[in-house]
Structure formats: C-alpha cells, structure tokens
Amino acid sequence: MILMAATPYDDAKKTAETLSPADRLRLVTDLLKGLNGGAEGQPLRSVMDLKGLGKELWQGVDLADYLGRERASWNG
C-alpha cells in the first residue's frame, strides 16, 4: 500500500476538527471573509444585495398558475 503525504489542506482539516464548534464557526467566518471579493478594499457583500433583482420578469405572472404548471411538469 502506498501512503500519500498529507497536504496542507489535510493538515488544516485535521487541526480544525480538534476545535470547539464555536471556534470552527469563527474559523469558517474568517476564511470566508478572506475569500469575499478576492481583493483588498472591496466591501463585504450580502445575499440581500440581490433582493428585487429581476422582479420585472415576474410582473403580470400569476404565481399560483406558474407553480401549478411547474409542478405538473415534474411528473413528465
């Protein structure tokens, strides 16, 4: 059997598994903040920034009718 060397990811994951749930959450939050935007100086974004996006596409659409047709299409 060939053993592969642990990667930095494997090492980090193993270390993270020893943390308390609160510290894991804090770590994940910090990691996500580091990835957000990909560049320094960019403001943090929220999924709430998408609120209302594309609402004009739904104007005049009967939601109950639309959902009924969609659900009917699931059964083939």
C-alpha positions in Angstrom: 0.0 0.0 0.0 1.3 3.4 -1.0 0.9 6.2 1.6 0.5 9.7 0.3 1.9 12.7 2.2 -0.6 14.9 3.9 -1.4 18.1 2.1 -1.7 21.5 3.8 -5.4 21.1 3.3 -5.4 17.7 5.1 -3.3 19.2 8.0 -5.6 22.2 8.3 -8.8 20.0 8.3 -7.3 17.7 10.9 -6.5 20.7 13.1 -9.9 22.2 12.6 -11.6 19.0 13.7 -10.0 19.5 17.2 -11.6 22.9 17.6 -14.8 23.5 19.5 -17.9 24.2 17.5 -17.7 27.9 18.3 -14.1 28.1 17.2 -14.9 26.2 14.0 -17.6 28.7 13.2 -15.2 31.6 13.9 -12.6 30.0 11.6 -15.1 29.5 8.8 -16.3 33.0 9.1 -12.7 34.3 8.9 -11.9 32.1 5.9 -15.0 33.3 4.1 -14.1 37.0 4.8 -10.7 36.3 3.3 -12.3 35.0 0.1 -15.0 37.6 -0.3 -14.4 39.8 -3.3 -10.9 38.4 -3.9 -9.3 41.8 -3.5 -8.5 44.1 -0.6 -10.6 47.1 -0.2 -13.7 45.7 -1.7 -16.8 45.9 0.6 -18.3 42.7 2.0 -21.3 41.6 0.0 -24.5 40.1 1.3 -27.0 37.8 -0.5 -29.5 40.5 0.4 -27.9 42.7 -2.2 -29.8 40.5 -4.7 -33.2 41.5 -3.3 -35.5 42.6 -6.1 -33.1 41.6 -8.9 -35.2 40.5 -11.9 -38.5 41.5 -10.4 -39.6 43.0 -13.7 -39.5 39.5 -15.2 -42.3 38.4 -12.9 -44.7 41.3 -13.5 -48.0 40.1 -14.8 -47.3 36.4 -14.0 -49.9 34.6 -11.9 -47.7 32.8 -9.3 -50.3 30.1 -8.5 -50.7 29.2 -12.2 -46.9 29.2 -12.8 -46.3 27.0 -9.8 -49.1 24.6 -10.9 -47.6 24.3 -14.4 -44.1 23.7 -13.0 -45.3 21.1 -10.5 -47.2 19.3 -13.3 -44.1 19.2 -15.4 -42.2 17.2 -12.7 -44.3 14.2 -13.4 -43.4 14.1 -17.0 
